[in-house]
């Protein structure tokens, strides 16, 4: 971006959204950062209308369908759940991305009823916790397994159910090197 104008901000927006899914607030931060870097590099003063231009460009990007906070939040939540993240961790990640509280609440309400349980089983499988651990080591590692589940945002009740289960819901775990 050479000289900061509303058109240069729009061009930067198109370039950015082609490569990175973004929220409205995230795009505004990117545009402000790019504008300040351009001004630093060129030595020109920061335009007084910069915040107005950024707001206008972000609104134009929303209207054009380049930015949709709900769509991004839903996709991000689905990805994080598949990785074994709890509802709390998903909400925190969405807040960090700049998604509004209303959208986060809508995404949480639209989640499947057993999403936390499914994510907890996924985490246990990925980290070899509870029923995925060798039977001889399960009792010795119970507290550590519960702590790992708690650090991932799962409540004690759910974590204890998963860790104390005799076997995973999909049958006994396979031993890789057994």
Secondary structure, DSSP 8 states (H G I E B T S, - for coil): --S--HHHHHHHHHHHHHHS---HHHHHHHHHHHHHHHHHHH-----TTHHHHHHHHHHHHHHTTS--HHHHHHHHHHHHHHTT--HHHHHHHHHHHT--HHHHHHHHHHS-TTHHHHHHHHHHHHHT-GGGS-GGGTTTTHHHHHHHHHHTT--HHHHHHHHH-SS-TTSS---S--
